[in-house]
């Protein structure tokens, strides 16, 4: 239930809704600068767990694909090696593209305008296909993958709107470190750090930047199977950041479609970095800014989901169904974001200063927007509840790392409660359903991005992996 302060704010909003929206233009649209400010903020970084980072063009990759000869056998059942890149960018030893031929994978929908398409080195790795089929994934091998002395290899799983290159090997790939604070971005990341300490390191790259976590969980299982087959080991350690935690946890918890790969007992340790273990409601709690940043009719271009189905831009009430969190009109471009949702309004309230805040979060039509609200989106397919009920097996020792610094420059940081700027600290450290919690740690000085590459965070991950 809303607080007294929230109720007073709602009454003020209710009074304002007596004025027809068609005769008004949102104040934030009155000047070009006002319109650009929220969009620019979200175009730089993650929205919800979204890293909106520009990356170098595909021409930056000089390696060429080594096609697999016709008739070559699959590495494991149902997995076909399609191409190998023996001299990839960002310090990797090699990158391979695989196709999982299991019936059930789909061609997921991509948001309009190319905002979610593959780019940079990944465009080359996916064979020049900007919108790859979701049964395809990339397997990165770090230097020392075949010589490291640690017994159990490591698989790194990246988050939303990101890629293995930027997440794990070159945090400054975007060409600008301003988004991550005054410390800037290092030129190497967790992949090189763990390799230097003797780990045999691999990383997965997903086809869809905001894809269905159940499909991506199958790819995680595929990658684990490939690593085991290559190295002849019984288990793999998995380190998952942000949205990647949900896909990794879905695999080890056997939360899967009927055709999906069942957990094979092949993960020794699971380490989560800023993972939304307890879910998040970031998009709905700050929905006005998200819609301004994403809605084309309002000048938005960010690759982020909107909580609204309709929005008034410059006096025109418009629909943009493939930008919504909820599927609408046969469109569903952000399934992976819907699966992260959980309500935090009872704990931290809702941002009552935002335009149409009540109807955005709880559903209905406000002055300039209309939507179904967060609960409808949760009911349409959040995975947080199912994952917590299924539980992480006791044999999988699980470690949770959280940040406590909501200071990501250029981003509307999550400030309703302690957070890393995107994920509430309580969510990142939520152990519900985890049978064996082997370690937790809060790094107060780190934001969501820094959890993947700061020296303190990397040292903690290395220690947990043992």
C-alpha positions as CSV (number, residue, x, y, z in Angstrom):
1,X,0.0,0.0,0.0
2,X,1.3,3.6,-0.7
3,X,2.4,5.7,2.2
4,X,0.6,8.9,3.3
5,X,3.1,11.0,1.4
6,X,2.5,8.7,-1.7
7,X,-1.2,9.1,-1.3
8,X,-1.0,12.9,-1.2
9,X,1.1,12.7,-4.4
10,X,-1.5,10.5,-6.0
11,X,-4.2,13.0,-5.2
12,X,-2.2,15.7,-6.8
13,X,-1.8,13.5,-9.9
14,X,-5.5,12.7,-9.9
15,X,-6.4,16.4,-9.9
16,X,-4.0,16.9,-12.9
17,X,-5.6,14.1,-14.9
18,X,-8.8,16.2,-15.1
19,X,-7.1,18.2,-17.8
20,X,-7.3,16.3,-21.1
21,X,-3.9,15.1,-22.3
22,X,-4.6,15.9,-26.0
23,X,-4.5,19.7,-25.2
24,X,-1.2,19.6,-23.3
25,X,2.4,18.8,-24.1
26,X,4.7,17.3,-21.4
27,X,6.9,20.0,-19.8
28,X,10.0,17.9,-20.6
29,X,9.2,18.2,-24.3
30,X,9.1,22.0,-24.4
31,X,12.8,22.4,-25.3
32,X,15.1,20.2,-27.3
33,X,17.6,20.1,-24.4
34,X,14.9,18.9,-22.0
35,X,14.0,16.1,-24.4
36,X,17.6,15.1,-25.0
37,X,18.7,14.9,-21.3
38,X,16.9,11.7,-20.2
39,X,17.5,10.0,-23.6
40,X,21.2,10.7,-23.5
41,X,21.4,9.4,-20.0
42,X,19.9,6.1,-20.9
43,X,21.6,5.8,-24.3
44,X,25.0,5.6,-22.4
45,X,24.3,2.8,-20.1
46,X,22.2,0.0,-18.8
47,X,18.5,0.5,-18.3
48,X,17.0,-2.2,-16.0
49,X,20.2,-4.1,-16.2
50,X,20.9,-2.5,-19.6
51,X,24.3,-1.4,-20.8
52,X,23.6,1.1,-23.6
53,X,27.2,1.3,-24.9
54,X,28.3,2.1,-28.4
55,X,31.0,-0.3,-29.7
56,X,33.5,-0.2,-32.5
57,X,32.3,-1.2,-36.0
58,X,32.7,-4.8,-37.3
59,X,35.7,-3.7,-39.3
60,X,37.7,-3.6,-36.1
61,X,37.9,-7.4,-36.2
62,X,40.5,-8.6,-38.6
63,X,40.1,-12.4,-38.1
64,X,38.2,-14.4,-40.6
65,X,35.8,-17.3,-40.0
66,X,37.2,-20.8,-40.4
67,X,34.2,-22.7,-41.8
68,X,33.6,-26.2,-40.7
69,X,34.0,-28.8,-43.5
70,X,30.8,-30.2,-44.9
71,X,29.7,-33.3,-43.0
72,X,31.8,-32.6,-40.0
73,X,30.3,-34.2,-36.8
74,X,28.7,-32.1,-34.1
75,X,30.9,-31.6,-31.0
76,X,28.1,-32.9,-28.8
77,X,24.7,-34.2,-29.7
78,X,22.5,-31.4,-31.1
79,X,25.4,-28.9,-31.2
80,X,27.0,-27.9,-34.5
81,X,30.3,-25.9,-34.7
82,X,29.6,-23.4,-37.5
83,X,32.7,-21.2,-37.5
84,X,36.0,-20.6,-35.6
85,X,37.8,-17.3,-35.3
86,X,41.4,-18.1,-34.3
87,X,42.6,-14.5,-33.8
88,X,39.8,-12.5,-32.4
89,X,39.8,-9.1,-30.8
90,X,40.2,-8.1,-27.2
91,X,42.8,-10.6,-26.3
92,X,40.8,-13.8,-26.6
93,X,42.5,-16.9,-27.8
94,X,39.6,-17.9,-30.1
95,X,35.9,-17.5,-30.6
96,X,33.6,-20.2,-31.9
97,X,30.0,-20.0,-33.1
98,X,27.7,-22.9,-32.3
99,X,24.1,-23.8,-33.4
100,X,21.9,-25.8,-31.0
101,X,19.6,-27.7,-33.4
102,X,17.2,-28.8,-30.6
103,X,13.6,-28.1,-31.8
104,X,12.2,-25.4,-29.5
105,X,14.6,-22.5,-30.1
106,X,12.9,-19.6,-31.9
107,X,13.8,-16.6,-33.9
108,X,13.1,-13.9,-31.3
109,X,11.8,-10.5,-32.2
110,X,14.2,-7.6,-32.2
111,X,13.3,-4.0,-31.3
112,X,12.8,-1.5,-34.2
113,X,15.4,0.7,-35.8
114,X,18.3,-1.7,-35.3
115,X,18.8,-0.7,-31.6
116,X,19.1,-4.3,-30.5
117,X,21.1,-5.7,-33.4
118,X,24.5,-7.3,-33.0
119,X,27.4,-5.0,-33.7
120,X,31.1,-4.6,-33.5
121,X,33.1,-7.8,-33.3
122,X,30.0,-9.8,-32.6
123,X,28.5,-8.9,-36.0
124,X,31.5,-10.7,-37.6
125,X,31.3,-13.6,-35.2
126,X,27.6,-14.1,-36.0
127,X,28.4,-14.3,-39.7
128,X,27.3,-10.8,-40.5
129,X,23.8,-11.5,-39.3
130,X,22.5,-8.5,-37.2
131,X,19.6,-10.4,-35.7
132,X,20.8,-14.0,-35.1
133,X,18.6,-17.0,-34.4
134,X,18.4,-17.6,-30.7
135,X,19.7,-21.2,-31.1
136,X,23.1,-19.7,-32.0
137,X,25.7,-18.6,-29.4
138,X,29.4,-17.7,-29.1
139,X,31.9,-19.6,-27.0
140,X,35.0,-17.4,-26.1
141,X,38.2,-19.0,-25.0
142,X,40.7,-16.9,-23.0
143,X,44.4,-17.2,-23.2
144,X,45.5,-20.2,-21.2
145,X,42.3,-22.1,-21.6
146,X,44.3,-25.2,-22.4
147,X,47.3,-24.6,-20.0
148,X,45.9,-23.2,-16.8
149,X,46.6,-25.2,-13.7
150,X,43.3,-24.8,-11.8
151,X,41.3,-28.1,-11.9
152,X,37.8,-26.6,-12.6
153,X,37.4,-24.3,-15.6
154,X,35.3,-21.1,-15.4
155,X,32.4,-19.9,-17.7
156,X,31.6,-16.2,-17.6
157,X,28.0,-15.2,-18.4
158,X,27.3,-11.6,-19.4
159,X,24.2,-9.5,-18.8
160,X,21.6,-7.5,-20.7
161,X,22.4,-5.5,-23.8
162,X,26.0,-6.5,-23.3
163,X,28.6,-8.9,-24.8
164,X,31.5,-11.0,-23.6
165,X,34.1,-8.6,-25.1
166,X,33.0,-5.6,-23.2
167,X,31.8,-7.4,-20.0
168,X,34.9,-9.5,-19.4
169,X,37.8,-8.6,-21.6
170,X,37.7,-4.9,-22.4
171,X,35.4,-2.8,-20.2
172,X,36.4,0.3,-22.1
173,X,35.4,-1.1,-25.5
174,X,32.8,1.7,-26.0
175,X,35.6,4.2,-26.4
176,X,34.5,6.3,-23.4
177,X,35.0,5.6,-19.7
178,X,32.9,8.5,-18.5
179,X,29.9,6.3,-17.9
180,X,31.7,4.3,-15.2
181,X,32.9,7.1,-13.0
182,X,36.2,9.0,-12.4
183,X,38.2,5.9,-12.1
184,X,37.6,5.1,-15.8
185,X,37.6,1.7,-17.5
186,X,40.5,-0.7,-17.6
187,X,41.7,-2.2,-20.8
188,X,41.4,-5.7,-19.4
189,X,38.8,-7.4,-17.3
190,X,37.9,-10.5,-15.3
191,X,38.8,-12.9,-18.1
192,X,42.4,-11.8,-18.1
193,X,42.5,-11.6,-14.3
194,X,41.3,-15.1,-13.8
195,X,43.5,-16.5,-16.6
196,X,46.6,-14.9,-14.9
197,X,45.8,-16.7,-11.7
198,X,45.7,-20.1,-13.4
199,X,42.0,-20.5,-14.3
200,X,41.0,-21.9,-17.6
201,X,38.5,-19.2,-18.7
202,X,35.6,-19.3,-21.2
203,X,32.7,-16.9,-21.8
204,X,29.4,-17.2,-23.6
205,X,27.9,-14.6,-26.0
206,X,24.1,-14.6,-26.6
207,X,22.3,-13.9,-29.9
208,X,19.6,-11.6,-28.5
209,X,20.7,-8.8,-26.2
210,X,17.5,-8.9,-24.1
211,X,16.6,-12.5,-25.0
212,X,14.4,-15.1,-23.2
213,X,16.3,-16.3,-20.2
214,X,14.9,-19.8,-20.7
215,X,16.5,-20.0,-24.1
216,X,19.7,-18.5,-22.8
217,X,19.7,-21.0,-20.0
218,X,19.9,-23.8,-22.6
219,X,22.9,-22.0,-24.2
220,X,24.6,-21.9,-20.8
221,X,24.0,-25.6,-20.4
222,X,25.4,-26.1,-24.0
223,X,28.5,-24.1,-23.2
224,X,29.1,-26.1,-20.0
225,X,28.8,-29.3,-21.9
226,X,31.2,-28.1,-24.6
227,X,33.8,-27.1,-22.0
228,X,33.6,-30.4,-20.2
229,X,34.0,-32.3,-23.4
230,X,36.9,-30.3,-24.5
231,X,38.8,-30.5,-21.2
232,X,37.6,-33.8,-19.9
233,X,36.4,-32.4,-16.6
234,X,33.3,-33.3,-14.7
235,X,32.2,-29.8,-13.6
236,X,32.5,-26.1,-14.5
237,X,32.3,-23.0,-12.3
238,X,29.9,-20.3,-13.5
239,X,30.3,-16.6,-12.9
240,X,27.2,-14.7,-14.0
241,X,26.7,-10.9,-14.0
242,X,23.4,-9.0,-13.8
243,X,20.7,-10.5,-16.1
244,X,23.1,-13.4,-16.9
245,X,22.5,-14.6,-13.3
246,X,18.9,-15.5,-14.2
247,X,19.9,-17.6,-17.2
248,X,22.6,-19.4,-15.2
249,X,20.4,-20.0,-12.3
250,X,17.6,-21.3,-14.5
251,X,20.0,-23.9,-15.9
252,X,21.2,-25.2,-12.5
253,X,17.7,-25.1,-11.1
254,X,16.2,-27.0,-14.2
255,X,13.7,-24.3,-14.8
256,X,13.2,-24.9,-18.5
257,X,10.7,-25.5,-21.3
258,X,9.5,-29.0,-21.8
259,X,12.1,-29.5,-24.6
260,X,14.9,-27.9,-22.7
261,X,18.2,-29.4,-21.4
262,X,17.9,-30.7,-17.8
263,X,20.6,-29.8,-15.3
264,X,23.3,-32.4,-15.6
265,X,25.0,-31.8,-12.2
266,X,27.9,-30.3,-14.0
267,X,28.3,-26.9,-12.1
268,X,30.5,-26.9,-9.1
269,X,30.2,-23.2,-8.0
270,X,27.9,-20.4,-9.0
271,X,29.0,-16.8,-8.4
272,X,26.6,-14.0,-9.0
273,X,27.7,-10.3,-9.6
274,X,24.9,-7.8,-9.0
275,X,22.4,-10.5,-10.0
276,X,18.7,-9.7,-9.5
277,X,18.2,-12.8,-7.3
278,X,15.2,-11.0,-5.7
279,X,14.1,-9.4,-8.9
280,X,13.7,-5.7,-9.7
281,X,11.1,-3.1,-10.7
282,X,13.4,-0.4,-12.0
283,X,11.6,0.2,-15.3
284,X,8.2,0.6,-13.7
285,X,9.3,2.7,-10.7
286,X,11.1,5.2,-13.1
287,X,8.9,4.6,-16.1
288,X,8.5,8.1,-17.5
289,X,12.3,8.5,-18.0
290,X,12.4,5.1,-19.7
291,X,9.7,5.9,-22.1
292,X,11.2,9.2,-23.1
293,X,14.5,7.5,-23.7
294,X,13.0,4.7,-25.8
295,X,9.9,6.1,-27.6
296,X,10.7,7.1,-31.2
297,X,7.9,9.6,-31.4
298,X,9.5,11.4,-28.4
299,X,13.0,11.2,-29.9
300,X,14.1,8.1,-27.9
301,X,16.5,5.6,-29.4
302,X,17.8,3.6,-26.4
303,X,17.7,-0.2,-26.4
304,X,15.5,-0.4,-23.3
305,X,12.0,-1.6,-22.5
306,X,9.2,0.8,-21.8
307,X,6.5,0.1,-19.2
308,X,3.9,1.8,-21.4
309,X,1.7,0.7,-24.3
310,X,0.8,4.3,-25.3
311,X,2.4,7.6,-24.8
312,X,1.6,11.2,-25.8
313,X,4.5,12.8,-27.7
314,X,4.1,16.4,-29.0
315,X,0.4,16.1,-28.6
316,X,0.0,12.8,-30.4
317,X,-1.1,9.7,-28.6
318,X,1.0,6.9,-30.1
319,X,1.6,3.1,-29.6
320,X,4.9,1.3,-29.9
321,X,4.1,-2.3,-29.0
322,X,7.5,-3.8,-29.6
323,X,9.1,-1.5,-27.1
324,X,7.0,-2.7,-24.2
325,X,7.8,-5.0,-21.3
326,X,4.5,-6.8,-21.9
327,X,3.8,-8.5,-25.3
328,X,1.3,-6.6,-27.3
329,X,-0.2,-7.0,-30.7
330,X,1.9,-10.0,-31.5
331,X,5.1,-8.2,-30.6
332,X,7.5,-9.2,-27.9
333,X,11.0,-7.8,-28.1
334,X,12.1,-7.8,-24.4
335,X,11.1,-11.1,-22.9
336,X,14.3,-11.4,-20.9
337,X,13.4,-8.1,-19.0
338,X,9.9,-9.2,-18.1
339,X,11.4,-12.4,-16.5
340,X,13.5,-10.2,-14.1
341,X,10.5,-8.4,-12.5
342,X,9.5,-8.4,-8.9
343,X,7.7,-5.8,-6.8
344,X,9.6,-3.6,-4.4
345,X,7.0,-0.9,-3.8
346,X,6.1,-2.3,-0.4
347,X,9.7,-2.0,0.7
348,X,10.9,1.1,-1.0
349,X,7.8,2.8,-2.4
350,X,7.6,4.3,-5.9
351,X,9.1,7.5,-7.3
352,X,6.1,9.8,-6.8
353,X,7.9,12.7,-8.5
354,X,7.7,11.0,-11.9
355,X,5.0,11.9,-14.4
356,X,2.1,9.3,-14.4
357,X,3.9,7.4,-11.7
358,X,0.8,5.8,-10.2
359,X,-0.7,4.4,-13.5
360,X,2.8,3.4,-14.7
361,X,3.4,1.2,-11.7
362,X,-0.1,0.0,-10.9
363,X,-1.7,0.2,-14.4
364,X,-4.2,2.5,-16.1
365,X,-4.2,5.6,-18.1
366,X,-2.4,8.7,-16.9
367,X,-2.1,12.2,-18.4
368,X,0.3,11.2,-21.1
369,X,0.8,7.4,-20.9
370,X,-1.1,4.2,-20.6
371,X,0.0,0.7,-19.5
372,X,-1.1,-2.4,-17.7
373,X,1.3,-2.1,-14.7
374,X,4.0,-4.2,-13.1
375,X,1.7,-7.0,-11.7
376,X,0.4,-7.8,-15.2
377,X,3.9,-8.0,-16.5
378,X,4.9,-10.3,-13.6
379,X,1.9,-12.5,-14.2
380,X,2.9,-12.7,-17.9
381,X,6.2,-14.5,-17.2
382,X,8.5,-13.3,-14.4
383,X,11.0,-16.1,-13.5
384,X,12.0,-14.8,-10.1
385,X,9.2,-16.7,-8.2
386,X,9.7,-19.9,-10.2
387,X,13.5,-19.8,-9.7
388,X,13.2,-19.3,-5.9
389,X,10.7,-22.1,-5.6
390,X,12.7,-24.5,-7.7
391,X,15.8,-23.8,-5.7
392,X,19.5,-24.1,-6.5
393,X,20.7,-27.6,-5.7
394,X,22.6,-28.1,-2.5
395,X,25.6,-29.5,-4.4
396,X,26.1,-26.1,-6.1
397,X,28.0,-23.8,-3.8
398,X,26.6,-20.3,-4.4
399,X,28.3,-17.0,-3.8
400,X,26.6,-13.6,-4.1
401,X,28.4,-10.3,-4.6
402,X,26.6,-7.0,-4.4
403,X,27.5,-3.3,-4.9
404,X,26.3,-0.5,-2.7
405,X,27.2,2.6,-4.7
406,X,24.4,4.1,-6.7
407,X,26.6,6.5,-8.6
408,X,26.7,5.5,-12.2
409,X,27.2,8.8,-14.0
410,X,24.7,9.6,-16.8
411,X,22.2,7.1,-15.5
412,X,19.0,7.6,-13.5
413,X,20.3,5.6,-10.6
414,X,18.0,3.5,-8.4
415,X,17.9,5.6,-5.2
416,X,14.7,4.4,-3.5
417,X,16.9,2.2,-1.3
418,X,20.5,0.9,-1.1
419,X,21.5,-0.3,-4.6
420,X,24.4,-0.5,-7.0
421,X,22.6,2.0,-9.2
422,X,20.4,-0.6,-10.9
423,X,19.8,-3.6,-8.6
424,X,18.8,-3.2,-5.0
425,X,21.4,-4.5,-2.6
426,X,18.7,-6.7,-0.9
427,X,17.9,-8.2,-4.3
428,X,21.5,-9.0,-5.2
429,X,22.0,-10.7,-1.8
430,X,18.6,-12.4,-1.7
431,X,19.3,-16.1,-0.8
432,X,15.8,-17.4,-1.1
433,X,15.8,-20.8,-2.7
434,X,19.6,-21.2,-2.6
435,X,20.4,-24.3,-0.6
436,X,24.1,-23.8,-0.1
437,X,25.1,-20.1,0.4
438,X,28.8,-20.4,0.6
439,X,29.5,-16.7,0.7
440,X,28.1,-13.2,0.4
441,X,29.7,-9.8,0.3
442,X,28.7,-6.2,-0.1
443,X,31.2,-3.9,-1.7
444,X,29.8,-0.5,-0.7
445,X,32.0,1.5,-3.0
446,X,31.2,-0.3,-6.2
447,X,28.4,0.4,-8.6
448,X,26.7,-2.2,-10.9
449,X,29.3,-1.9,-13.7
450,X,32.3,-2.0,-11.4
451,X,31.3,-5.3,-9.9
452,X,32.6,-7.0,-13.1
453,X,36.0,-5.4,-13.3
454,X,37.2,-3.5,-10.2
455,X,40.3,-5.1,-8.5
456,X,38.4,-5.7,-5.3
457,X,35.6,-7.5,-7.0
458,X,37.9,-9.6,-9.2
459,X,40.0,-10.6,-6.2
460,X,36.8,-11.7,-4.3
461,X,35.7,-13.8,-7.3
462,X,39.1,-15.5,-7.6
463,X,39.0,-16.3,-3.8
464,X,35.6,-17.8,-4.1
465,X,36.5,-19.9,-7.0
466,X,39.4,-21.3,-4.9
